[in-house]
Amino acid sequence: MEIFVKHLHSFLAYLFLVSTTVSVIYAVSNYKKDEYSSTQFSLAQLAFIASHVQLLVGLVLWYLNGWSTQLFSNTAIVMKDSGLRSLALEHPLINIIAIAILSMGYFKVKRASTAKEKNKFNFWFYLVAIILILSKIPWQRWIYDHM
């Protein structure tokens, strides 16, 4: 079960990273053209959905790995070890914040009336979200698990 959830978490990460990156690129390229296409909205929506499913799968994985138990029962030990602290606390917390920012951007895009506003919101909110998420991906662990 844990291995399946781990692979699902990785697959969703790829889906999220690609859809968010392409969505940001579309927003930049269409800003001066004053266009916002249905394809662009679909990409923003895919990133939004992928991020939320990724969050749910990540929380299940966090629980299955025992990070919740370790964090709350051995707080001092977890906080002293940077690797443990990163996986048990920083990674989930920063990613939850990033998903909240991405969600705000998605809803602002839905409510915006002009293509320029949609592109602006899509670009800035999604860019900040992807930067935060990229900053907290455990790269060595992720790459090692896929070799």
Phi and psi in degrees as a GROMACS rama.xvg file:
@    title "Ramachandran Plot"
@    xaxis  label "Phi"
@    yaxis  label "Psi"
@TYPE xy
-62.6607  -38.7382  GLU-2
-66.172  -41.0733  ILE-3
-61.3546  -45.9316  PHE-4
-63.7376  -38.8234  VAL-5
-63.9443  -43.7549  LYS-6
-67.4806  -38.4537  HIS-7
-63.0466  -41.3441  LEU-8
-61.4637  -41.045  HIS-9
-68.2113  -44.3664  SER-10
-60.5455  -45.7388  PHE-11
-63.5696  -31.7763  LEU-12
-63.4342  -44.2669  ALA-13
-61.59  -46.2961  TYR-14
-59.7756  -44.8506  LEU-15
-64.0201  -48.3957  PHE-16
-62.3509  -42.5365  LEU-17
-67.6866  -49.1057  VAL-18
-64.9905  -38.1535  SER-19
-70.5333  -43.2685  THR-20
-62.1594  -46.4926  THR-21
-64.9424  -37.509  VAL-22
-62.7832  -41.8502  SER-23
-65.6134  -41.5174  VAL-24
-64.1978  -44.0179  ILE-25
-58.0832  -44.1618  TYR-26
-60.7409  -40.4356  ALA-27
-68.6582  -45.4349  VAL-28
-70.4926  -28.8466  SER-29
-96.1379  -3.01405  ASN-30
-62.6099  -49.8315  TYR-31
-73.1625  -25.7083  LYS-32
-77.1501  -13.8832  LYS-33
59.4391  46.4005  ASP-34
-124.074  148.306  GLU-35
-145.619  102.583  TYR-36
-86.1967  167.201  SER-37
-67.7987  -31.2501  SER-38
-63.2268  -42.3625  THR-39
-62.8376  -43.4779  GLN-40
-65.1046  -38.8921  PHE-41
-61.7244  -39.3915  SER-42
-65.5759  -42.7576  LEU-43
-62.6225  -39.2486  ALA-44
-68.4687  -40.3846  GLN-45
-61.9265  -43.1475  LEU-46
-62.6671  -41.1149  ALA-47
-61.2084  -49.3549  PHE-48
-65.7461  -45.9074  ILE-49
-60.8465  -38.7731  ALA-50
-65.535  -38.8146  SER-51
-73.9862  -38.5246  HIS-52
-66.9769  -39.9868  VAL-53
-59.465  -41.7994  GLN-54
-61.2207  -46.7953  LEU-55
-62.9515  -45.3698  LEU-56
-64.3345  -39.8177  VAL-57
-62.5527  -40.0684  GLY-58
-66.4073  -37.8357  LEU-59
-63.5576  -44.2658  VAL-60
-64.2295  -40.4462  LEU-61
-59.0756  -41.6759  TRP-62
-70.1  -46.0173  TYR-63
-62.8499  -35.5741  LEU-64
-74.5796  -12.6612  ASN-65
85.8139  12.876  GLY-66
-64.6217  -35.4231  TRP-67
-63.929  -42.8528  SER-68
-65.6039  -46.3101  THR-69
-62.529  -42.7175  GLN-70
-63.336  -43.9674  LEU-71
-86.9891  -21.1773  PHE-72
-96.8759  -27.2868  SER-73
-128.15  52.0241  ASN-74
-55.5225  -44.3282  THR-75
-62.7552  -41.3596  ALA-76
-66.9465  -44.7107  ILE-77
-62.6505  -42.3675  VAL-78
-69.7456  -26.234  MET-79
-79.2683  -26.381  LYS-80
-97.7534  113.433  ASP-81
-63.4188  -34.9581  SER-82
-65.9571  -47.7559  GLY-83
-63.421  -43.8232  LEU-84
-61.3023  -40.4212  ARG-85
-63.3416  -46.5701  SER-86
-74.9499  -37.1427  LEU-87
-84.8368  -26.7071  ALA-88
-128.686  -56.3527  LEU-89
-65.8312  -46.5143  GLU-90
-58.5208  -53.0394  HIS-91
-66.8664  -38.9746  PRO-92
-66.4143  -48.6343  LEU-93
-64.3042  -38.5031  ILE-94
-69.2472  -34.5005  ASN-95
-64.2751  -42.4228  ILE-96
-62.2808  -43.8915  ILE-97
-62.3119  -41.2391  ALA-98
-68.0315  -34.9586  ILE-99
-64.4398  -41.4037  ALA-100
-64.9961  -45.3882  ILE-101
-60.1965  -40.6429  LEU-102
-63.9785  -41.4856  SER-103
-61.065  -42.1285  MET-104
-62.5389  -43.3453  GLY-105
-60.3443  -45.4296  TYR-106
-70.59  -31.4766  PHE-107
-67.224  -39.0579  LYS-108
-62.3205  -44.0753  VAL-109
-61.6307  -34.8404  LYS-110
-90.5528  -16.0487  ARG-111
-64.3223  147.046  ALA-112
-97.68  -25.9492  SER-113
-112.746  157.505  THR-114
-64.3734  -36.3583  ALA-115
-61.2545  -44.6637  LYS-116
-63.0735  -44.0788  GLU-117
-59.6143  -45.6505  LYS-118
-65.0515  -40.1146  ASN-119
-62.9331  -49.4778  LYS-120
-64.3959  -43.7049  PHE-121
-59.1944  -45.5653  ASN-122
-65.0238  -57.4459  PHE-123
-68.0871  -47.1845  TRP-124
-67.6043  -43.3774  PHE-125
-70.0884  -36.0763  TYR-126
-64.0285  -47.1684  LEU-127
-60.7105  -42.8816  VAL-128
-62.1482  -45.5552  ALA-129
-69.7729  -34.4511  ILE-130
-64.0918  -45.4011  ILE-131
-60.7285  -44.5078  LEU-132
-66.6453  -43.2019  ILE-133
-62.2706  -30.847  LEU-134
-71.3254  -19.7535  SER-135
-116.329  9.40808  LYS-136
-72.6369  128.984  ILE-137
-76.1754  81.8869  PRO-138
-55.675  -48.6774  TRP-139
-61.621  -42.6035  GLN-140
-67.4853  -41.3269  ARG-141
-66.6155  -46.1553  TRP-142
-66.7524  -41.8147  ILE-143
-62.6002  -40.0722  TYR-144
-67.5233  -20.6548  ASP-145
-103.534  8.44229  HIS-146
